[in-house]
Amino acid sequence: MTAAAPPLPAAWRLERRGPEAELRLTGDWIARETGLRDAAAVRQVLAEADGAARLRFDASGLGRWDSAFVAFLRALREAVAAPGTQRLELDEAGLPDAARRLLTLAAESGAAAAGTTPPRTGFLTLVGNRAIAAWAEVVAVAALIGETLLRGGAALGGRARMRATDVWQLIREAGPGALAIVAIVNGLVGGILAFVGAVQLRRFGAEIYVADLVGIAMVREMAAVMTAIVMAGRTGGAYAAHIATMQGNEEIDALQALGIPTNDYLVLPRVLALVLMMPLLYLYACAIGLFGGLVVGMATLDLTATAYLVETQQAIAGKQFLFGLVKSVTFGALVALAGCHIGLKAGRSAADVGRAATSAVVAGIIGVIALDAIFAVCADALKF
């Protein structure tokens, strides 16, 4: 085997020919080999070319070259074009074609980076762009919901490509893992409702109706809404951050390259976990909220536990529990879909992971409140 020839040192020599100067370039201009420093070499070239009107290049003796050669030529260009420098025309015809093309690209990218002030966007253009972006977002969300419903049907038939271990892990995280925070929030909400109701109802001697207030409010509204908001901050943000991290690590690209549907592997298990756990968490929140109201009622109104529980039982109907269960299932699907959608469309940087988690929490909370308002209007219209 023939040994590779040792690299020749990069060198240059300037020859004067009347008003013109010629820069002869020799050797290998390789970044790891060349000992030249661009700034020092450029200053020496300009000093030797002082008084010349034109500078030509002779690259006939040039060996191998890489970015070090292009960096030297670009530094020479910038030095000649700098204000206060002698007028010197560069004739680059003697340079290799590839080097000239790279110099052109470097000049264009430098101009783009320096940038000129972009033209101001008109109001109608801005509104149109926002409308198009909003419509594209609606279409993407509708496509995700439709695909999830279709793949959910396939999962019921055992045809979805998702792992049972992933589903059980997500169920443990969304269910038992959230019991503490759900209990704290709903217990305090039930106590606050009882305290506010006690302050007002005591004036009319109707303290016993605090049980009605807490029971109806918790079962119809607060238990489902507060649990959904807690899950949006706790679980929806985690879903978005997890999927966004996979996006940054190119794991989703790897799944697609292997032919594994991302909806089956990432979205469907998360939606299934929250849809299954939210009704159970709702019932748990109802019990904790009613207990919080009972504690406050007994402490501030001298109510007995028996009287409070009997009044609560008479105030709450079975259809109110059904209404809350339907809301909890819908809220769970909304929180899971919002987190997955935002995670899938996230960028690939670390900052994008944080933005995805924040956006998922905000979208989940706003979506839960807006959807609850729709439920309230529908319940009023149906006299439910």
C-alpha positions as CSV (number, residue, x, y, z in Angstrom):
1,M,0.0,0.0,0.0
2,T,1.4,3.4,-1.0
3,A,1.5,5.9,1.9
4,A,-0.4,9.1,1.4
5,A,1.7,12.1,0.4
6,P,2.3,14.5,3.3
7,P,0.4,17.8,3.0
8,L,2.2,20.7,1.5
9,P,2.2,23.9,3.6
10,A,-0.2,26.6,2.5
11,A,1.7,29.6,1.1
12,W,1.2,32.7,-1.1
13,R,3.5,35.1,-2.9
14,L,2.6,38.5,-4.3
15,E,4.1,39.6,-7.6
16,R,3.7,43.2,-8.9
17,R,3.3,43.9,-12.6
18,G,2.8,47.6,-13.0
19,P,-0.7,48.7,-11.8
20,E,-1.6,45.0,-11.3
21,A,-0.6,42.5,-8.7
22,E,-0.8,38.7,-8.9
23,L,-1.3,36.6,-5.8
24,R,0.1,33.1,-6.3
25,L,-1.5,30.5,-4.0
26,T,0.3,27.2,-3.4
27,G,0.2,24.2,-1.1
28,D,-2.7,22.6,0.7
29,W,-5.1,25.1,2.3
30,I,-6.6,22.6,4.9
31,A,-8.1,23.9,8.1
32,R,-6.2,21.4,10.3
33,E,-2.9,21.8,8.4
34,T,-2.6,25.4,7.5
35,G,-0.7,27.7,9.9
36,L,-2.0,30.9,8.3
37,R,-4.1,33.3,10.2
38,D,-6.7,35.0,8.0
39,A,-6.4,38.5,9.5
40,A,-2.6,38.6,9.5
41,A,-2.3,37.2,6.0
42,V,-4.9,39.6,4.6
43,R,-3.1,42.6,6.2
44,Q,0.2,41.5,4.7
45,V,-1.3,41.0,1.3
46,L,-2.8,44.5,1.3
47,A,0.4,46.0,2.5
48,E,2.4,44.4,-0.3
49,A,-0.3,45.3,-2.9
50,D,-0.3,49.0,-1.8
51,G,-0.6,51.2,-4.8
52,A,-1.9,48.5,-7.1
53,A,-5.3,49.0,-8.8
54,R,-6.1,45.3,-9.6
55,L,-5.3,42.0,-7.8
56,R,-5.5,38.8,-9.7
57,F,-5.2,35.2,-8.4
58,D,-3.1,32.4,-9.7
59,A,-4.3,29.0,-8.2
60,S,-2.3,26.8,-10.6
61,G,-0.1,25.7,-7.7
62,L,-3.0,25.2,-5.3
63,G,-3.3,21.7,-3.8
64,R,-6.1,20.5,-1.6
65,W,-8.4,23.1,0.1
66,D,-11.4,23.3,2.3
67,S,-13.1,26.0,4.3
68,A,-9.8,27.5,5.4
69,F,-9.2,28.6,1.8
70,V,-12.7,30.1,1.5
71,A,-12.4,31.9,4.8
72,F,-9.1,33.5,3.7
73,L,-10.7,34.7,0.4
74,R,-13.8,36.0,2.2
75,A,-11.6,37.9,4.7
76,L,-9.7,39.4,1.8
77,R,-13.0,40.5,0.1
78,E,-14.3,42.1,3.3
79,A,-11.0,43.9,3.9
80,V,-10.9,45.4,0.4
81,A,-14.6,46.5,0.7
82,A,-14.1,48.0,4.1
83,P,-14.4,51.9,4.2
84,G,-11.1,53.7,4.4
85,T,-9.2,50.9,2.5
86,Q,-7.3,51.5,-0.7
87,R,-9.3,51.0,-3.9
88,L,-8.4,47.5,-5.1
89,E,-10.3,45.5,-7.7
90,L,-10.3,41.7,-7.2
91,D,-10.1,39.6,-10.3
92,E,-11.3,36.1,-9.1
93,A,-11.2,34.4,-12.5
94,G,-8.1,32.5,-11.5
95,L,-9.8,30.8,-8.5
96,P,-11.3,27.4,-8.7
97,D,-15.0,27.4,-9.8
98,A,-16.1,25.7,-6.5
99,A,-14.4,28.3,-4.4
100,R,-16.1,31.1,-6.3
101,R,-19.5,29.5,-5.8
102,L,-18.8,29.1,-2.1
103,L,-17.8,32.7,-1.9
104,T,-21.0,33.7,-3.6
105,L,-23.1,31.7,-1.1
106,A,-21.2,33.1,1.8
107,A,-21.8,36.7,0.6
108,E,-25.5,36.0,0.1
109,S,-25.9,34.4,3.6
110,G,-24.0,37.3,5.1
111,A,-26.3,39.8,3.5
112,A,-29.3,37.8,4.7
113,A,-28.0,37.7,8.2
114,A,-27.3,41.4,8.2
115,G,-30.7,41.8,6.7
116,T,-32.6,44.8,5.6
117,T,-35.7,45.9,7.3
118,P,-38.5,43.6,6.1
119,P,-41.5,45.3,4.5
120,R,-44.4,46.0,6.7
121,T,-47.2,43.6,6.5
122,G,-50.6,45.1,5.7
123,F,-53.6,44.7,8.0
124,L,-55.6,42.6,5.5
125,T,-52.6,40.4,4.8
126,L,-52.0,39.9,8.6
127,V,-55.7,39.0,9.1
128,G,-55.6,36.7,6.1
129,N,-52.5,34.9,7.4
130,R,-54.0,34.5,10.8
131,A,-57.2,33.1,9.4
132,I,-55.4,30.6,7.2
133,A,-53.3,29.5,10.2
134,A,-56.3,29.2,12.4
135,W,-58.2,27.1,9.7
136,A,-55.1,24.9,9.2
137,E,-55.1,24.3,13.0
138,V,-58.8,23.4,13.0
139,V,-58.2,21.0,10.2
140,A,-55.3,19.4,12.0
141,V,-57.2,19.0,15.2
142,A,-60.2,17.5,13.3
143,A,-57.9,15.1,11.6
144,L,-56.4,14.0,14.9
145,I,-59.8,13.5,16.5
146,G,-61.1,11.5,13.5
147,E,-58.0,9.3,13.3
148,T,-58.2,8.7,17.1
149,L,-61.8,7.7,16.8
150,L,-61.1,5.3,13.9
151,R,-58.1,3.8,15.6
152,G,-60.1,3.5,18.9
153,G,-62.6,1.4,17.0
154,A,-59.7,-0.7,15.7
155,A,-58.4,-1.0,19.2
156,L,-61.7,-2.5,20.4
157,G,-61.3,-5.2,17.7
158,G,-57.7,-5.8,18.8
159,R,-56.2,-4.4,15.6
160,A,-54.5,-1.3,17.0
161,R,-50.7,-1.4,17.3
162,M,-50.2,-0.3,20.9
163,R,-48.6,-2.1,23.8
164,A,-50.6,-3.1,26.8
165,T,-47.7,-2.2,29.1
166,D,-47.7,1.4,27.9
167,V,-51.5,1.7,28.5
168,W,-51.2,0.3,32.1
169,Q,-48.3,2.6,32.8
170,L,-50.2,5.6,31.6
171,I,-53.3,4.5,33.6
172,R,-51.2,4.3,36.8
173,E,-49.8,7.7,36.2
174,A,-53.1,9.3,35.3
175,G,-55.2,7.5,38.0
176,P,-53.5,6.5,41.3
177,G,-50.7,9.0,40.8
178,A,-53.2,11.9,40.8
179,L,-55.2,10.9,43.8
180,A,-53.4,13.2,46.2
181,I,-53.6,16.4,44.2
182,V,-57.3,15.7,43.3
183,A,-58.2,15.1,46.9
184,I,-56.5,18.3,48.1
185,V,-58.1,20.5,45.4
186,N,-61.6,19.2,45.6
187,G,-61.6,18.9,49.4
188,L,-60.7,22.6,49.6
189,V,-63.3,23.5,47.0
190,G,-66.0,21.7,48.9
191,G,-65.0,23.4,52.1
192,I,-65.0,26.8,50.5
193,L,-68.4,26.3,49.0
194,A,-69.7,25.2,52.4
195,F,-68.2,28.3,54.1
196,V,-69.5,30.8,51.6
197,G,-73.0,29.2,51.7
198,A,-73.0,29.2,55.5
199,V,-72.2,32.9,55.6
200,Q,-75.3,33.7,53.5
201,L,-77.8,31.0,54.5
202,R,-77.2,31.7,58.3
203,R,-79.0,35.0,57.8
204,F,-82.2,33.2,56.8
205,G,-81.9,30.3,59.3
206,A,-81.5,27.9,56.4
207,E,-78.1,26.4,57.4
208,I,-79.2,22.9,56.4
209,Y,-79.3,23.9,52.8
210,V,-75.5,24.2,52.8
211,A,-75.6,20.4,52.1
212,D,-77.7,21.0,49.0
213,L,-75.4,23.8,47.8
214,V,-72.2,21.7,48.2
215,G,-73.8,18.5,46.9
216,I,-75.3,20.0,43.7
217,A,-72.3,22.2,42.9
218,M,-69.7,19.4,43.4
219,V,-71.7,16.8,41.5
220,R,-72.8,18.9,38.5
221,E,-69.9,21.3,38.1
222,M,-66.9,21.6,40.4
223,A,-65.8,18.0,40.8
224,A,-65.6,17.4,37.0
225,V,-64.2,20.9,36.2
226,M,-61.6,21.1,38.9
227,T,-60.4,17.5,38.3
228,A,-60.0,18.3,34.6
229,I,-58.1,21.4,35.3
230,V,-55.8,19.5,37.6
231,M,-55.2,16.8,35.0
232,A,-54.6,19.5,32.3
233,G,-51.8,20.9,34.4
234,R,-50.4,17.6,35.7
235,T,-51.0,15.1,32.9
236,G,-51.7,17.1,29.7
237,G,-48.5,19.1,30.1
238,A,-46.5,15.9,30.7
239,Y,-48.0,14.3,27.6
240,A,-46.9,17.4,25.5
241,A,-43.4,17.5,27.0
242,H,-42.9,13.8,26.5
243,I,-43.9,13.7,22.9
244,A,-42.1,17.0,22.2
245,T,-38.9,15.4,23.6
246,M,-39.4,12.4,21.4
247,Q,-39.8,14.8,18.5
248,G,-36.5,16.5,19.3
249,N,-34.7,13.2,19.7
250,E,-36.1,12.0,16.3
251,E,-37.8,9.1,17.9
252,I,-41.1,9.8,16.1
253,D,-39.2,9.9,12.8
254,A,-37.8,6.5,13.7
255,L,-41.3,5.2,14.4
256,Q,-42.6,6.4,11.1
257,A,-39.5,4.9,9.3
258,L,-40.4,1.5,10.9
259,G,-44.0,1.8,9.8
260,I,-45.4,2.2,13.3
261,P,-48.4,4.5,13.3
262,T,-47.8,7.4,15.8
263,N,-51.5,7.6,16.6
264,D,-51.6,4.0,17.7
265,Y,-48.3,4.2,19.6
266,L,-48.5,7.6,21.2
267,V,-51.9,9.2,21.0
268,L,-54.4,6.4,21.5
269,P,-52.9,5.0,24.8
270,R,-52.9,8.4,26.4
271,V,-56.4,9.2,25.3
272,L,-57.6,5.8,26.5
273,A,-55.8,6.2,29.9
274,L,-57.4,9.6,30.6
275,V,-60.9,8.6,29.3
276,L,-60.8,5.5,31.6
277,M,-59.5,7.3,34.7
278,M,-61.4,10.6,34.6
279,P,-64.8,9.1,35.6
280,L,-63.2,7.3,38.5
281,L,-61.3,10.5,39.5
282,Y,-64.6,12.4,39.2
283,L,-66.4,10.1,41.6
284,Y,-63.5,10.3,44.0
285,A,-63.5,14.1,43.8
286,C,-67.2,14.2,44.5
287,A,-66.7,12.1,47.7
288,I,-63.8,14.3,48.8
289,G,-65.6,17.5,48.0
290,L,-68.7,16.4,49.9
291,F,-66.5,15.4,52.8
292,G,-64.9,18.8,52.8
293,G,-68.3,20.5,52.9
294,L,-69.4,18.1,55.8
295,V,-66.4,19.1,57.9
296,V,-67.0,22.9,57.4
297,G,-70.7,22.4,58.0
298,M,-70.2,20.6,61.2
299,A,-67.6,23.0,62.4
300,T,-69.4,26.3,61.6
301,L,-73.1,25.5,61.6
302,D,-73.3,22.8,64.4
303,L,-74.9,20.4,61.9
304,T,-74.8,16.7,62.7
305,A,-73.2,14.3,60.2
306,T,-76.5,12.4,59.9
307,A,-78.6,15.5,59.0
308,Y,-76.0,16.7,56.5
309,L,-75.7,13.4,54.7
310,V,-79.5,12.9,54.6
311,E,-80.0,16.4,53.1
312,T,-77.2,15.7,50.6
313,Q,-78.9,12.4,49.6
314,Q,-82.2,14.2,49.0
315,A,-80.6,17.0,47.0
316,I,-78.6,14.9,44.6
317,A,-80.3,13.0,41.8
318,G,-78.8,10.1,39.8
319,K,-79.0,12.1,36.6
320,Q,-76.7,14.7,38.0
321,F,-74.1,12.0,38.5
322,L,-74.7,10.9,35.0
323,F,-74.2,14.4,33.7
324,G,-71.0,14.8,35.6
325,L,-69.7,11.4,34.4
326,V,-70.3,12.5,30.7
327,K,-68.5,15.7,31.3
328,S,-65.6,14.0,32.9
329,V,-65.1,11.6,30.0
330,T,-65.3,14.5,27.5
331,F,-62.8,16.6,29.6
332,G,-60.4,13.6,29.7
333,A,-60.4,13.2,26.0
334,L,-60.0,16.9,25.5
335,V,-57.0,17.2,27.8
336,A,-55.3,14.1,26.3
337,L,-55.8,15.2,22.7
338,A,-54.6,18.8,23.4
339,G,-51.4,17.5,25.0
340,C,-50.7,15.0,22.2
341,H,-51.5,17.5,19.4
342,I,-49.3,20.2,20.7
343,G,-46.5,17.7,21.4
344,L,-46.6,16.3,17.9
345,K,-46.4,19.7,16.3
346,A,-43.6,21.0,18.6
347,G,-40.2,22.0,17.3
348,R,-37.0,20.0,18.0
349,S,-35.1,22.2,20.5
350,A,-35.1,22.1,24.3
351,A,-37.0,25.5,24.4
352,D,-39.7,24.0,22.2
353,V,-40.3,21.3,24.8
354,G,-41.0,23.9,27.5
355,R,-43.2,25.9,25.1
356,A,-45.2,22.7,24.2
357,A,-45.8,21.9,27.9
358,T,-47.0,25.4,28.6
359,S,-49.2,25.6,25.5
360,A,-50.8,22.2,26.4
361,V,-51.6,23.4,29.9
362,V,-53.1,26.6,28.7
363,A,-55.1,25.0,25.9
364,G,-56.3,22.2,28.2
365,I,-57.6,24.7,30.9
366,I,-59.2,27.0,28.4
367,G,-60.7,24.1,26.5
368,V,-62.2,22.6,29.7
369,I,-63.8,25.9,30.7
370,A,-65.2,26.5,27.3
371,L,-66.5,23.0,27.0
372,D,-68.1,23.3,30.4
373,A,-69.9,26.4,29.3
374,I,-71.3,24.5,26.3
375,F,-72.5,21.8,28.6
376,A,-74.2,24.4,30.8
377,V,-76.0,25.9,27.8
378,C,-77.1,22.4,26.6
379,A,-78.3,21.4,30.1
380,D,-80.3,24.6,30.4
381,A,-81.9,24.1,27.0
382,L,-82.7,20.4,27.8
383,K,-84.0,21.3,31.3
384,F,-81.5,18.7,32.6
